[in-house]
Amino acid sequence: MFSTTLARDRENMGENITKWLKENSNFEVVDKVVTQSSDKEFHCLTITLFYRVKS
């Protein structure tokens, strides 16, 4: 799961996920859920990856 509330981190989230996928190439992503929430001050973005070990 990748989650952040900081704008700077949200901008880098795609790069962080790509890096994680490359470092864990033995996993196959089988599903994903993107969740966004906010209040008066903060915006939170969460990307949850569901994966399994490649056969």
C-alpha positions as YAML, in Angstrom:
chain: A
units: angstrom
residues:
- id: 1
  name: MET
  ca: [0.00, 0.00, 0.00]
- id: 2
  name: PHE
  ca: [1.26, 3.44, -0.90]
- id: 3
  name: SER
  ca: [-0.25, 6.41, 0.89]
- id: 4
  name: THR
  ca: [0.52, 10.10, 1.30]
- id: 5
  name: THR
  ca: [-0.99, 13.41, 2.26]
- id: 6
  name: LEU
  ca: [1.84, 15.65, 1.04]
- id: 7
  name: ALA
  ca: [1.57, 17.16, -2.45]
- id: 8
  name: ARG
  ca: [5.28, 16.60, -3.10]
- id: 9
  name: ASP
  ca: [4.93, 12.91, -2.22]
- id: 10
  name: ARG
  ca: [1.79, 12.53, -4.34]
- id: 11
  name: GLU
  ca: [3.78, 13.82, -7.33]
- id: 12
  name: ASN
  ca: [6.42, 11.12, -6.74]
- id: 13
  name: MET
  ca: [4.05, 8.28, -5.95]
- id: 14
  name: GLY
  ca: [4.09, 6.83, -9.47]
- id: 15
  name: GLU
  ca: [7.89, 6.70, -9.45]
- id: 16
  name: ASN
  ca: [7.88, 5.08, -6.01]
- id: 17
  name: ILE
  ca: [5.42, 2.41, -7.14]
- id: 18
  name: THR
  ca: [7.41, 1.73, -10.33]
- id: 19
  name: LYS
  ca: [10.60, 1.37, -8.25]
- id: 20
  name: TRP
  ca: [8.87, -1.04, -5.86]
- id: 21
  name: LEU
  ca: [7.54, -3.12, -8.76]
- id: 22
  name: LYS
  ca: [11.01, -3.37, -10.30]
- id: 23
  name: GLU
  ca: [12.54, -4.34, -6.95]
- id: 24
  name: ASN
  ca: [9.83, -6.99, -6.46]
- id: 25
  name: SER
  ca: [9.65, -8.42, -9.96]
- id: 26
  name: ASN
  ca: [8.73, -11.83, -8.53]
- id: 27
  name: PHE
  ca: [5.25, -10.43, -7.74]
- id: 28
  name: GLU
  ca: [2.34, -10.14, -10.15]
- id: 29
  name: VAL
  ca: [-0.20, -7.39, -9.47]
- id: 30
  name: VAL
  ca: [-3.67, -8.93, -9.66]
- id: 31
  name: ASP
  ca: [-5.79, -5.93, -8.62]
- id: 32
  name: LYS
  ca: [-5.55, -2.38, -7.35]
- id: 33
  name: VAL
  ca: [-7.69, 0.09, -5.44]
- id: 34
  name: VAL
  ca: [-7.21, 3.86, -5.52]
- id: 35
  name: THR
  ca: [-8.70, 5.78, -2.60]
- id: 36
  name: GLN
  ca: [-8.80, 9.54, -2.15]
- id: 37
  name: SER
  ca: [-10.01, 11.30, 0.95]
- id: 38
  name: SER
  ca: [-9.80, 14.84, 2.21]
- id: 39
  name: ASP
  ca: [-10.84, 17.23, 4.90]
- id: 40
  name: LYS
  ca: [-10.44, 21.00, 5.22]
- id: 41
  name: GLU
  ca: [-6.64, 20.78, 5.45]
- id: 42
  name: PHE
  ca: [-5.37, 17.50, 4.02]
- id: 43
  name: HIS
  ca: [-5.83, 15.42, 0.90]
- id: 44
  name: CYS
  ca: [-4.84, 11.79, 1.20]
- id: 45
  name: LEU
  ca: [-4.16, 9.49, -1.74]
- id: 46
  name: THR
  ca: [-3.77, 5.76, -1.19]
- id: 47
  name: ILE
  ca: [-2.98, 3.15, -3.81]
- id: 48
  name: THR
  ca: [-3.37, -0.43, -2.65]
- id: 49
  name: LEU
  ca: [-1.85, -3.17, -4.78]
- id: 50
  name: PHE
  ca: [-2.98, -6.77, -4.46]
- id: 51
  name: TYR
  ca: [-0.34, -9.17, -5.68]
- id: 52
  name: ARG
  ca: [0.80, -12.77, -5.68]
- id: 53
  name: VAL
  ca: [4.08, -14.51, -6.28]
- id: 54
  name: LYS
  ca: [4.53, -15.21, -9.98]
- id: 55
  name: SER
  ca: [4.24, -18.87, -10.86]
...
